[in-house]
Amino acid sequence: MTGTLLKIEGLTKAYPGVVANDSVSFEIKYGEVHALLGENGAGKSTLVKMIYGLVKPDSGTMLMNGAPFAPPEPRAARASGVAMVFQHFSLFDALNVAENIALGMEQPPAMRDLAEKIRTVSEDYGLPLDPYKTVGDLSAGERQRVEIIRCLLQDPKLLIMDEPTSVLTPQEVEILFETLRKLTAEGVAILYISHKLEEIRALCDAATILRLGKNVGTCIPAETSARDMAELMVGTELQTPKSAGAALGDVVLDISGLSIPSPSAFGTPLRNIHLRLRSGEVLGIGGVAGNGQDELLLALSGEIRTAHDAVKLKGEPIGQLAPNARRMRGLLTAPEERLGHAAAPNMSLTENALLTGNTRRGLSSRGFLKWAKARSFAEEIIEKFDVRTPGPDNAARSLSGGNLQKFVIGREVLQDPDVLIVNQPTWGVDASAAASIRQAILDLAAGGTAVIVISQDLDELMEVADNFAALNEGRLTETRPTQGLTIDEIGLMMGGAHGMEVAHV
């Protein structure tokens, strides 16, 4: 089919203190990959939630294939042909693929019939899946396949995808793009949300840009540079992070023979990790999600204890020290999971600043909390990292994901660490905010801080890291200088090519 599938006119949604969407209008055509771009807090999530029936608009209209469209709930949206792959997977680890998919169906067929259908559809679209495999044993890329196949079994007209490549290797991204192109050739429209602008340029036919809840323009991504799109999103000139290029100092973090079981039944144990990190160095650790990244951060933060001398900080064995003792000595961490791990959802930003800043910022004395000082620290984070929030008394859960990420990273950076370990520092963060976070990391390193950046964003690692290693099944490859490394070599390292095997690619 040709023509307009979904027409949005004057869609508005306001919450107390903020207009999330302000009279937004645009169209999505059949067989089109349409990008929805905007910085954190621009209104993208609210808009797609209205399309999917999770949020009711205050005003405005939607037309699906020329007919009025106002789904009161996701079930109604799905019945009208709208499917959505969320950024955070909604899967049960203990169930198999077919059981997970059945849970999302109104009237699932017999399990044997469903399994056969999953096998057929997944192979037809180049995303093969074993319907009887336990989800907890799947890689991040395979889990995403489950979510996509669950949507495809609904025979959608419009597929919404939120940050779909954040957990994929470069090779897996290409497979996904091939699948999406096959879908569009069949007339399926795709609404694609991503902060990876080069991917937008390679895949998308059109783009709508939101800024502060308003539609500020459209473009054809293939004819627009990533920088120009980023500047349309933020409304100002984009600053490129720059490294001071300072000489590296002495070894400050020495990891030797680190092996630990995973605290999760479906996690990945660490296997004989060796690593030496020098002051002023930024080490990038890549890897597909679920290959030991969380376990490595837990072992280094002190949330999981290790052998006494498996981890040494400035020559001192710290493997048995608790997190606050490590913080006192200068080792700080920022985990991937923002709500619930890096921040307490129902606590205010002031309280969240206090949680990790108490030790190094002196936010208590003789058991009494210094609330004025804690509030001042939270205000400093908000100001220096441009956290979009009414103020430090707001709860962490009230922030958009990207703004909470800026707060979490800023909280650790402003504590002047000797070693900082961050997992996914710019995950779900817009181009401008990502640039400022990366610059903060480079500035820390220039001041002598040793930094480990664990990330699935390879462009990010190539931009900030002096050296690179990859985690695969809990094993760490040899460290190599990032200069001269190709994306293909990195992809192979992430896929399990250890040691120097990748040197012959």
Secondary structure, 3 states (H helix, E strand, C coil): CCCEEEEEEEEEEEECCEEEEEEEEEEEECCCEEEEEECCCCCHHHHHHHHCCCCCCCEEEEEECCEECCCCCHHHHHHCCEEEECCCCCCCCCCEHHHHHHHCCCCCCCHHHHHHHHHHHHHHCCCCCCCCCEHHHCCHHHHHHHHHHHHHCCCCCEEEEECCCCCCCHHHHHHHHHHHHHHHHCCCEEEEECCCHHHHHHHCCEEEEEECCEEEEEECHHHCCHHHHHHHHHCCCCCCCCCCCCCCCCEEEEEEEEEECCCCCCCCCEEEEEEEEECCCEEEEECCCCCCHHHHHHHHHCCCCCCCCCEEECCEECCCCCHHHHHHHCEEEECCCCECCCECCCCEHHHHHHHHHHHHHCCEECCEECHHHHHHHHHHHHHHCCCCCCCCCCEHHHCCHHHHHHHHHHHHHCCCCCEEEEECCCCCCCHHHHHHHHHHHHHHHHCCCEEEEECCCHHHHHHHCCEEEEEECCEECCCEECCCCCHHHHHHHHCCCCCCHHHHC
